[in-house]
Amino acid sequence: MTRKIKKVAVLGGSGSFAIQNAIRSGADAYITSDLKYHDFYKAENKILLCDVGHYESERYTKSLLFEYLTKKFPNFAIILSDINTNPVNYF
């Protein structure tokens, strides 16, 4: 059976603790990271669980915060780091 995805819940970083919240919100899919094998049983065929990786789920957070803060506080100095903190290397 296939269903259309109309509503998506997103939680950057380790988000297994919020699977039930995503289901209660009426989301059709939940994008997060660090899900364990048994966490997928919590979906109970009610939601699609997508584990995208911890670093990958938080990667754009600093840009989003930068954008929000510069709009909200235009005279506030913000410096974004270029340091990659991902301990995983892809070859």
C-alpha positions in Angstrom: 0.0 0.0 0.0 1.3 3.4 -0.9 0.3 6.7 0.7 1.0 10.3 -0.2 3.2 12.3 2.1 1.4 15.5 2.9 2.9 16.5 6.3 6.5 16.0 7.4 7.9 16.3 10.9 11.6 17.1 11.3 14.0 17.0 14.3 17.7 17.5 13.8 20.0 15.2 15.7 19.0 12.2 17.7 15.2 12.1 17.5 13.9 8.7 18.5 12.4 10.1 21.7 9.9 12.1 19.6 8.5 9.4 17.3 5.2 9.4 19.1 5.0 13.2 19.0 5.5 13.1 15.2 2.7 10.5 15.0 0.4 12.5 17.2 1.1 15.6 15.1 -0.5 13.9 12.1 2.8 13.7 10.2 3.0 11.2 7.4 6.9 11.1 7.6 9.4 11.9 10.3 13.0 12.9 9.3 15.5 12.6 12.1 18.6 10.6 13.0 20.2 8.0 15.2 17.2 5.6 15.1 17.9 2.1 16.4 16.5 -1.1 15.0 13.6 -1.3 17.5 12.7 2.4 17.1 11.3 1.5 13.6 8.6 -0.7 15.3 7.4 2.4 17.1 6.1 3.7 13.7 3.4 1.0 13.8 2.7 1.6 10.1 1.4 5.0 11.0 4.4 7.1 9.8 7.4 6.7 7.5 10.7 7.0 9.6 13.7 8.5 7.7 17.1 8.3 9.4 19.3 10.8 7.5 22.3 10.8 9.8 23.1 12.9 12.8 25.5 15.4 11.3 23.5 15.6 8.1 20.3 16.4 10.0 22.0 19.3 11.8 24.2 20.5 9.0 22.1 23.5 7.9 21.0 24.6 11.4 23.7 27.3 11.7 22.7 28.8 8.4 19.0 28.9 9.4 19.9 30.5 12.8 22.2 33.0 11.1 19.4 34.0 8.7 16.8 34.3 11.5 19.1 36.2 13.9 20.3 38.7 11.2 16.7 39.5 10.3 15.6 39.8 13.9 18.7 41.7 15.1 20.3 43.5 12.1 22.9 45.3 14.3 24.1 42.1 16.0 27.5 40.7 14.9 27.4 37.0 14.0 30.3 34.9 12.7 29.7 31.5 11.2 32.4 28.9 11.6 33.7 27.0 8.6 34.9 24.1 10.8 33.5 20.7 9.8 32.7 18.8 13.1 31.5 15.6 11.4 33.6 12.7 12.7 32.5 10.5 9.8 34.5 10.6 6.6 33.1 9.3 3.3 35.5 7.8 0.8 
